Amino acid sequence: MSDELVFYTNPMSRGRIVRWMLEEVGQPYRTEVLGYAASMKAPAYLAINPMGKVPAITHGNVVVTEAGAICAYLADAFPQAALAPPLGDLRRGPYFRWMFFAAGPVESITSNKALGVEVSSEQRRMVGYGAYDEVMAALERAIASSGGDYILGETFSAADVYFGSHISWGLQFGSIEKRPVFEAYSARLSARPAAVRAAAIDDALIAAAQPAGAQG
């Protein structure tokens, strides 16, 4: 079985999270850039992800979609990168806790905030995030109480890639409050060499796709 790693993405998508993760992993991979209007909905790609959305990866015969799941998979598939606590390590609990807190409550609340969706106090029990201020408080406490620069203290992990990407995007687009703890954490992550490389690759793809003379 071929173990080729193929990355399906668009540089203006959540694929930027996975690009960063792939650069942290440091293994060879091939990129397939898909367009929203055509190739994401083409039969060849729908056979990989019936949702017709990116990102996705194939690793040999394994298909993984959803950015958080891809980050978790890559961390376990390439343990030499040391991006996930090993089985039996007590840090594996908070590692999964905060990764999937980002995939659930944070993703939902920031999307609703961006869309102007308001949930009444009576409806809070029906949604996974409860209330915006509660999510912000949980995020700040998770970072401030970690005991180090990262969500697991002094150990960087795939949880920082996924959890941290949500923080950074939320700060950029106004769906997460600009608190000092968030801004400092985001700045530390953005300065990582792999994050810098990943952003440069995707920014170059965006620039190359612009018509000649277009203003960025």
N, C-alpha and C positions, 0 to 999 in steps of 0.2 A: 504493500500500500504506500502510495506517495504521501509524504508528510508535508507537502508544500503548504505554506501559510498564505492565504489570499484574503485581502482586506477590501471589502466593498464599502464605498463611502462617497460622500460629496463634501467638499471642503467647507461648505456653509451648512453644517449639520452637526448632530451629536457625534458624528464620526470623528470630530476633532478630539474627543475624549479618548477614543480607541487609538487614534494615531499616537497620542502621547503615551498611552500604555504600551504600544508596540515599540516605541523608541526606548522606553524604560526597560523592556524585556531584552532588547538587543539582538533578536533573532532575525534572519532574513525573511522578508515578506514581499509579496507582490500586491500592488494596489490596482484596483479596478474602480475608476471614477464614474459614477452614474449620474445622469441628469434626472431632475424631478419630472420633467414633462414626458419622457419617453422610456429610457432604459430601465428606470426603477420599476416600471409597470410592464416591461416586456416579459414574455413567457420564460425566457432563460433565467431571469433574476427571480421571478415569482416562484420558480421551482426551489430557490434557496430560501427566500423569505416571502411567503404568501401575502404578507402585509404590504409588500412593495415599498418598504422603507429601509433606510440605512441608519446605523451601520450593521454590518454582518461580517462574519469571517467563516472561511472554511479552512480546516486543518486536516489534511488528508480527506477522509470520508466524514469527518465531524463538521456539523454546521452549528454555529452559535449566533443568535441574534440578541438584541437588547444590550446597550452599552455596559450596564452594570454586570450582566451575566458574562459578557465577553471579557471584561477586566478580571473577574473572578476566575474564569476558565484559564486565561493566559497565565495568571499567577500560579495556578496549580500545574499547568502543562509544562511550564519552564521554571522549576523550583530553583535552578541555579541562579536566577535573577534575584532571589530572596525578597519577593514582593508580597508574600503571604506568610503568616505564622504557620509553622508546621503542625500537623495533627498532634494533639496532646499539649500544645502550648496554650496557656490560659488566655493569651492575647487574641486567640482565634474568635472568642466570643465577641469582644468589642469590635474586632475587625469586620465581622459580618453584620453586627448590629448597626454600625454607622454607615457601612456601604448601602445597606438596604433601607435604612432610614432616609438616605438621600433618594433612593429609587422610589420610595413610597411617599411619605409625608412631604418631603422637600419638593420633589418633582410636582406633586399635585398642588401644593399651596402656591408655588411660584407661577405655575401655569395659570391657575385661577386668578392670581393677582394681576398677571399680565393681560388677561382677558377681561378683567373687571367683574369677575364672578364673586358675588358676596354670599356668604353662608351665614344664616341667622344663628343666634345663640341656641335656638331650639333644634337646629339641624346639625349642630356640631358633633353629636353622638353618631351621626350617620356617615361622617367623613373621617378618613384615617388620620388626618392631620389635626383635627380639633379646631384650633384657632391659630391665626398668624402669629400673634405675640408668643404663644406657647412654643411654636416651632422655632422662632428666633431665639428664645431663651434656651431651648434644648441645644441648638447649634452652638451658641456661645459657651454654654457650660461644657459641652463635649470638647471643644478646642482648648478653652482656658484651663480645664482640669486634667488635661492629658499628661502633664508633667514634662512636656518637651515641645519640640517644633511641629510635631505631626500628631495625627489622631491617635497613634499608638505610643505616644511619648517621643523618644528619640529615634524610633524606627520608622522610616518611610515605607509605605506599602501601597498596594493597589487600592486600598480604601481611600487613601489621600488623592489618588488620581480621580476616582469617581466622585467621592464626597467633595473634594476640593474643587473640582470642575463646576459643580453646582453652585458652590459659594462664589467662585469667580464670575460665572455667567450672571448670577443673580445680582452681584454688585455692579456689573457692567450695564445691565438692562433695567436696574431699579426695582427688581422683584425681591431683593434681599437688602435689609437696612445696612447702611454704611457705618458699621461699628468698628472701632479700632482693632478688636480681636479678629474680626473677619478680614479686614484689609491687610493686617500683618501676615496672617496665615496665607492669604491669596498671593501676596508678594513673595513669600518664601517659596511657594510652589512654582510660581511663574518663572522664578530665577533658576530652576533646575535645568541642567544642560539638555536633558531629554525633552523637557517642555519647550525650551527655546527652539530646538531642532524641529519638533513637531509643528509648532506654530509657523515656522519659516516655510516648511514644506507646503502646508495648506494655504498659507497666504500667497505663495508663489503660484499655486494652482488657480486661486481666485484671480490673481492678476493676469495670468495667461489666458483665462477664459473671457476677459473683458474685450470688447471690440476696440480696434485701434482708435486712439484718440478719446476713449471714454475716460471720464473722471472717476477716480476711486472715491 
